[in-house]
Amino acid sequence: MIGDEEREEVLDTLRSDWITTGPKTKAFEQKFAAFLRAEGALALNSCTAGLHLALVVNGIGPGDGVITTPMTFCASVNVIEHVGARPVLADVESDTLNIDPEKILKVLKSPKGRKAKAILAVHYAGHPCEMAGIEKIAQKYGLAVIEDAAHAFPAKYKGCPVGSGKNLVAFSFYATKNLTTGEGGMLTGDRKLLEKARILSLHGMSRDAWKRYDKKGSWKYQVLYPGFKYNMSDIQAAIGIRQLEKIHRFQKRRYRVVEAYNQSFDNFDALEIPAAREGVEHAWHLYVLRLNPGVLKISRDQFIEELKKSGVASSVHFIPVHLHPFYRKKYGYKPHDFPVAFNEYQRMLSLPLNPRLSDRDVHQVTRAVCKIAKRFHA
């Protein structure tokens, strides 16, 4: 939902003669950190960049293992490959579809887990992982913890915003996210680690362009590391500043849509609504409905086709990592190596969920889902 406020802020940036990383990016970082009560924030060009930097500054490299989930977008695992480490998958919980702390322990006690140096926890669909259990395990085994919060702004875990602690936490501002800058991301966490990540995010230089070309700046800089090109522009940050001001209104509408969906689907034995545990504030980035195959005469894929005929678009989040050709071939994965992820994948679909949905839109979705569930009931 891009409004006049975002457009005016972008125009203000264009009129300012400063369009790359500069004052608007700095302001967005400060406002975002204050919103989460985080030590600091680093604006980047993607969540993927944030995850990559988090691995690098935690010293993860060739020969190391990183424990993560098969139920995620490929970016979460690709970055592990980028640093030369090995992704070590642990299966998910059957209710939240987040990585299961018990499965992490099991992996750590196996040969595959002996070289593990970190846990990369993904807050699936916007529901926070069981971080208390994960951090307890990490402390016992001396592992770094990195959080993929691409779905999880502005979620809370036990009253604390995701991203407010010491762990490095990466957020996404992709076009479909709860807060968008078109493309973009943010990294929050320990101040010292963020300082190194900031240098690495712009070619490893000791000074960014704003510090070099500002009236009080100096042209001199040093390359401290062989860094990357991950900075956010002021044009993107301008959108983010105004989006952040609206996030509570956006979330209020998301909650209303979710409530309407839950009320419509909860009484159907063919349908399983998403889990939301006590002690968490779900970001509701995705609404993942699960079908009970034994109760329906059609498959998930057929259900999606029937929805399409009714004018309702849907998708699947996600094809588990271990089913993709690259990871399947490299590591020899089989579908049932992670049975919970594989079984749940086969019966899940994501329904439309965004604050632009009108009551009429929501009614169209619920009517279509319920009609198909009744028509194809076994």
Summary of the structure (lengths in Angstrom):
residues: 378
radius of gyration: 21.5
end to end distance: 40.2
largest distance: 73.0
contacts: 1327
relative contact order: 0.15
helix: 43%
strand: 17%
